[in-house]
Amino acid sequence: MKEFIISEAQTEKAVLVGLVTPEQNEQKVKEYLDELAFLADTAGVDAVKRFTQKMDYPNSVTFVGTGKLQEIKEYVVENEIGLVIFDDELSPKQLRNIEKELQVKILDRTSLILDIFASRAQTAHAKTQVELAQYKYMLPRLTRLWTHLERQRGGVGMRGPGETQLETDKRIILDKIARLKKELVDIDKQKSVQRKNRGKMVRVALVGYTNVGKSTLMNLLSKSEVFAENKLFATLDTTVRKVIIENLLSDTVGFIRKLPTELVESFKSTLDEVREADLLVHIVDISHPTFEEQIEVVNRTLAEIDKTEKPMIMVFNKVDAFTFVPKEEDDLTPRGRENIDLDELKRTWMGKLQDNCIFISAKERTNIEALKEMLYERVKQIHITRFPYNDFLFQQYDEE
């Protein structure tokens, strides 16, 4: 069976492959490959070369054209590359044909993300979720490696031509998937009891695209030691900390473009923190050139998780890293996002958010106290509305 072992090869070199199609232009593909390179770096892989090709749609047999595949093969051989990573999910047929032609390890975006999740999982719950996602991904990609080894399953009613190794592997994986699903059901029940035991606590969930600074902000707000690193998916397990009287603050896994369906389904319990939250705090990396698209990705994912609208605060983080390039007076080309300074940006659609947004730097601790005050007031409002007889708790806190 295929193993996910990328994390063991800390210095492995790889090339990245992406397609320019009518649905994604060259600029978009560059952004996707930048993100894929960051994913590779997170997994301990050095992406040394990128290959792109313009096509109306992916080749059903080899993803890229035969000429481009030959170009990739020549580079891989000449430079002793052991890994090729494709930016989109490969079908079992494409994966087999590409592996046969290139004779090196092949990963797609999905399998790379799965490996990173596996390396970041800390609790038994998260490890079970990742393992389930891996087996779901692996099942249709089993290849007929040992079909000449017919295995006879003994017993009454089991006489016949026997069972191939492929069929055996499929049965083993299906059994494992069933077992893992049962384990997750049991874990979900335990977590549901834990959430009910939180009683009248107001729940706040930090959400946002991956690597926008959620864990760093979580540390500042709750004085906890949540693992924070400049890597994608640095925080995998949902972390819950008690802050601001009876408020519960949870840090959820970061969203990302092209997030594998297997992970969205498998991480249902992690996303339950979002479903059960009373207030969402959407963290945005305002220094990222495509932060508005990242906002859309998060909003779409949130809509899939929970159809009910929840109050939300937009927190624009990393203002210390925000940069812009002023246009020259004789430059007649249209202004782009890179030509707008922060003050002007605040007067665009962000200005309509009024008190529902704030600009901070978690790294430099800029405006953190104002954010704490904003969160406190929102939690206070939600709590008093729901439990008016607890108003004295906030009165005591305000007097102090």
C-alpha atoms as one frame of an Amber mdcrd trajectory, in Angstrom:
protein
   0.000   0.000   0.000   1.124   3.542  -0.694   2.701   5.250   2.297   2.843
   8.967   3.105   6.525   9.395   3.985   7.404  12.877   2.729   7.938  14.174
   6.251  10.806  11.707   6.762  12.862  13.187   3.914  13.799  16.545   5.335
  16.079  17.634   2.463  14.296  16.117  -0.510  14.268  18.126  -3.751  11.122
  18.426  -5.836   9.685  20.100  -8.918   6.199  21.599  -9.033   3.732  21.272
 -11.909   0.673  23.423 -12.639  -1.722  24.097 -15.521  -2.829  27.407 -17.018
  -6.437  26.900 -18.139  -9.410  29.113 -19.057 -10.469  28.793 -15.392  -7.105
  29.888 -13.940  -4.802  32.358 -15.699  -1.020  32.618 -15.371  -1.212  34.966
 -12.373  -3.562  32.610 -10.549  -1.344  29.618 -11.303   1.671  31.513  -9.966
  -0.205  32.169  -6.708  -1.224  28.517  -6.457   2.344  27.338  -7.078   3.648
  29.838  -4.502   1.269  28.244  -2.022   2.267  24.755  -3.156   5.931  25.689
  -2.618   5.052  26.832   0.912   3.253  23.528   1.481   6.324  21.659   0.242
   8.569  23.681   2.549   6.251  22.877   5.448   6.717  19.178   4.631  10.506
  19.583   4.568  10.835  19.584   0.770  12.858  22.036  -1.338  10.926  23.019
  -4.494  13.747  23.781  -6.939  11.856  24.139 -10.233   8.373  24.906 -11.585
   6.761  23.670 -14.780   3.566  25.144 -16.216   1.642  24.469 -19.407  -1.301
  26.151 -21.116  -4.127  23.702 -21.815  -7.897  23.908 -22.161  -8.226  21.112
 -19.613  -5.929  18.526 -17.968  -4.866  15.550 -20.065  -6.944  12.612 -18.808
  -3.960  10.256 -19.137  -0.914  12.257 -18.002  -2.372  15.570 -16.678   0.114
  17.569 -18.814   0.893  16.953 -22.481   3.362  14.248 -23.522   5.918  16.842
 -24.619   5.788  18.658 -21.274   5.989  15.343 -19.414   9.142  14.482 -21.398
  10.602  17.920 -20.517   9.915  17.254 -16.829  11.478  13.795 -17.117  14.682
  15.176 -18.645  15.032  17.762 -15.868  14.308  15.180 -13.161  16.956  12.803
 -14.524  19.612  15.473 -15.123  19.201  17.014 -11.670  18.561  13.799  -9.693
  15.137  14.923  -8.501  13.240  12.310  -6.522   9.825  13.945  -6.244   7.330
  15.694  -8.542   4.337  17.501  -7.005   1.253  18.412  -9.055  -0.894  21.347
  -7.970  -4.205  19.597  -8.635  -5.537  16.242  -7.535  -4.494  13.433  -9.868
  -6.842  10.635 -10.837  -5.667   7.061 -10.172  -5.128   6.645 -13.933  -3.039
   9.829 -14.215  -1.003   8.887 -11.147  -0.142   5.431 -12.517   0.842   6.745
 -15.955   2.971   9.604 -14.606   4.780   7.323 -12.148   5.451   4.830 -14.946
   6.917   7.542 -17.181   8.930   9.575 -14.653  10.042   6.696 -12.403  10.085
   8.951  -9.315   7.722   9.577  -6.418   4.608  11.504  -7.470   2.398  13.534
  -5.150  -0.535  15.802  -5.824  -1.716  18.726  -3.723  -4.115  16.508  -1.774
  -1.555  13.878  -0.770   0.915  16.612   0.217  -1.650  18.280   2.474  -2.549
  14.910   3.979   1.102  14.296   4.819   1.414  17.693   6.505  -1.722  17.050
   8.531  -0.319  13.665   9.564   2.934  15.233  10.756   1.106  17.990  12.678
  -1.543  15.856  14.403  -0.893  15.693  18.140  -3.953  14.187  19.828  -5.450
  10.746  19.253  -8.511  12.490  17.825  -6.573  14.396  15.181  -4.454  11.356
  14.298  -7.592   9.277  13.782  -9.088  11.962  11.548  -5.941  12.175   9.416
  -5.645   8.392   9.128  -9.247   8.157   7.941  -8.649  10.840   5.311  -5.499
   9.060   4.122  -7.253   5.726   3.690 -10.131   7.363   1.797  -7.606   8.966
  -0.536  -5.589   5.749  -0.851  -8.473   3.361  -1.638  -9.105   4.220  -5.315
  -5.353   4.564  -5.962  -4.317   1.015  -5.110  -2.484  -0.581  -8.020  -2.405
  -4.202  -9.077   1.067  -4.934  -7.671   0.727  -8.588  -6.789  -2.107  -9.911
  -8.968  -0.080 -13.068  -9.779  -0.273 -14.064  -6.110  -3.702 -15.663  -5.837
  -4.756 -16.114  -2.212  -7.210 -18.853  -1.384  -9.539 -17.940   1.463 -10.449
 -21.170   3.211 -13.749 -22.210   4.672 -17.132 -23.409   3.487 -18.512 -21.341
   0.645 -15.132 -19.698  -0.019 -13.758 -22.207  -2.551 -12.925 -20.800  -5.955
 -10.268 -18.815  -7.805  -9.135 -17.063  -4.663  -8.565 -13.426  -3.812  -5.952
 -11.194  -5.424  -3.605  -9.065  -3.329  -5.388  -5.973  -4.644  -8.733  -7.251
  -3.396  -7.152  -8.144  -0.071  -5.693  -4.649   0.283  -9.039  -3.080  -0.593
 -10.813  -5.218   1.987  -8.214  -4.353   4.643  -8.548  -0.621   3.918 -12.358
  -0.757   3.938 -12.213  -2.536   7.301  -9.842   0.152   8.622 -12.111   2.941
   7.334 -15.108   1.369   9.071 -13.128   1.040  12.321 -11.861   4.623  12.176
 -15.343   5.964  11.492 -16.624   4.129  14.544 -13.775   5.533  16.638 -14.599
   9.058  15.471 -18.269   8.590  16.340 -17.235   7.619  19.879 -14.834  10.587
  20.095 -17.527  12.933  18.769 -19.861  11.774  21.539 -17.181  12.445  24.162
 -16.472  15.895  22.740 -20.196  16.660  22.591 -20.443  15.930  26.326 -17.415
  18.148  26.964 -18.996  20.989  24.992 -22.274  20.639  26.915 -20.337  20.766
  30.177 -19.113  24.217  29.237 -22.550  25.326  30.355 -23.313  29.000  29.912
 -19.960  29.973  28.475 -19.979  32.183  25.408 -17.921  30.578  22.661 -15.661
  32.491  20.305 -13.903  30.751  17.414 -10.841  32.077  15.610 -11.137  31.312
  11.900  -9.106  32.317   8.883  -6.892  31.224   6.041  -3.889  29.188   7.119
  -0.772  31.061   8.280  -2.552  34.360   8.972  -1.475  34.480  12.628  -4.367
  32.795  14.455  -2.173  30.827  16.863   0.020  33.840  17.615  -3.080  35.875
  18.398  -4.493  33.011  20.477  -1.336  33.094  22.589  -1.670  36.845  23.133
  -5.350  36.722  24.059  -5.304  33.705  26.335  -1.652  33.597  27.430  -1.542
  29.961  26.319   1.308  28.161  24.576  -0.343  27.129  21.326   2.234  26.020
  18.760   2.766  28.876  16.299   5.142  28.716  13.366   5.506  30.276   9.933
   4.305  27.078   8.293   1.019  26.064   6.755  -1.258  24.104   9.093   0.921
  24.850  12.119  -2.140  24.283  14.321  -4.048  21.121  13.565  -5.931  20.237
  16.715  -8.662  22.564  17.875  -7.305  24.390  20.908  -9.727  25.810  23.455
  -8.704  28.288  26.155 -10.827  30.081  28.740 -10.507  33.859  28.540 -12.513
  36.933  29.560 -14.540  35.666  32.521 -16.616  32.726  31.155 -15.769  33.120
  27.502 -14.268  30.227  25.554 -11.854  30.998  22.738 -11.002  28.234  20.247
  -8.317  28.184  17.568  -9.363  26.065  14.589  -7.374  24.610  11.707  -6.590
  27.087   8.931  -8.536  26.992   5.682  -6.805  26.769   2.318  -7.670  26.794
  -1.380  -8.287  23.354  -2.894  -8.638  21.812   0.567  -9.170  18.062   0.016
 -12.765  16.920   0.382 -11.539  13.994   2.489 -10.206  16.424   5.092 -13.323
  18.599   5.200 -15.378  15.473   5.899 -12.910  13.869   8.292 -12.430  17.022
  10.371 -16.098  17.391  11.193 -15.388  17.489  14.922 -12.784  20.221  14.505
 -15.280  22.274  12.520 -17.934  21.721  15.196 -16.142  24.441  17.163 -17.198
  26.801  14.379 -20.771  25.483  14.303 -21.214  25.925  18.037 -19.489  29.298
  18.303 -21.516  32.345  19.327 -19.037  34.746  17.739 -16.539  34.266  14.908
 -13.267  36.191  14.774 -12.036  36.101  11.183  -8.272  36.713  11.080  -6.932
  38.084   7.777  -3.321  38.574   6.672  -3.713  42.026   5.150  -0.114  41.970
   3.907  -0.865  39.061   1.564  -1.351  40.196  -2.062  -4.496  38.073  -2.481
  -5.979  38.471   0.997  -9.423  39.278  -0.436  -9.516  35.946  -2.245  -8.462
  34.219   0.973 -11.407  35.897   2.704 -13.732  34.464   0.035 -12.255  30.965
   0.504 -12.879  31.125   4.253 -16.394  32.524   3.826 -17.326  29.810   1.332
 -16.010  27.111   3.654 -17.872  28.622   6.608 -21.081  28.623   4.573 -20.600
  24.902   3.881 -19.955  24.174   7.557 -22.832  26.154   9.011 -25.776  27.683
   7.145 -26.738  29.956  10.038 -25.265  33.447  10.053 -23.201  34.292  13.099
 -21.861  37.667  14.262 -18.319  38.151  13.020 -15.402  40.471  13.739 -12.866
  40.956  10.959  -9.337  41.242  12.354  -6.844  42.463   9.764  -3.498  41.211
  11.039   0.129  41.878   9.977  -0.281  45.615   9.345   3.447  45.831  10.126
   4.180  43.814   6.970   1.774  45.720   4.678   3.508  47.270   1.661   2.434
  49.184  -1.441   4.108  50.679  -4.503   3.017  54.259  -5.346   2.330  54.792
  -9.055   4.501  57.235 -10.976   2.703  60.336 -12.285   3.380  59.390 -15.920
   2.208  55.798 -15.398  -1.141  55.574 -17.226  -1.807  51.898 -16.500  -4.772
  51.107 -14.209  -3.999  51.026 -10.503  -3.792  47.623  -8.944  -4.117  46.353
  -5.405  -0.346  46.785  -4.966  -0.677  50.564  -5.580  -3.131  51.241  -2.736
  -1.858  52.270   0.685  -3.379  51.044   3.933  -5.268  54.247   4.756  -6.997
  54.234   1.381  -7.717  50.518   1.699  -9.481  51.154   4.991 -11.844  53.517
   3.195 -12.967  50.881   0.675 -15.404  48.062   1.522 -13.688  47.717   4.909
 -15.072  51.095   5.940 -18.601  49.676   5.762 -17.723  47.154   8.477 -17.444
  50.033  10.969 -17.093  48.550  14.482 -16.935  45.000  13.132 -13.303  45.242
  12.080  -9.971  46.170  13.586  -6.392  46.449  12.266  -3.633  44.862  14.347
  -0.177  43.328  14.367  -0.005  40.252  16.598   3.750  40.113  16.073   4.330
  43.738  17.164   1.355  43.670  19.595  -0.137  46.682  17.836  -3.766  47.395
  18.831  -4.014  44.148  20.834  -5.505  45.881  23.865  -8.172  47.460  21.652
  -8.977  44.014  20.257  -9.278  42.583  23.766 -11.675  45.363  24.681 -13.707
  44.759  21.526 -13.943  41.029  22.268 -14.872  41.683  25.886 -17.712  44.014
  24.898 -19.081  41.562  22.320 -18.927  38.629  24.730 -20.534  40.765  27.423
 -23.365  41.744  25.090 -24.020  38.134  24.019 -23.849  36.821  27.582 -26.137
  39.450  29.125 -28.671  39.042  26.312 -28.766  35.311  26.915 -28.365  35.310
  30.693 -29.485  38.734  32.035 -29.349  37.539  35.648 -25.543  37.178  35.310
 -25.087  40.884  34.693 -23.429  41.302  38.104 -20.403  39.278  36.915 -19.555
  41.894  34.332 -20.336  44.745  36.730 -17.751  43.335  39.142 -15.228  42.936
  36.341 -15.858  46.451  34.990 -15.415  47.960  38.481 -12.074  46.192  38.882
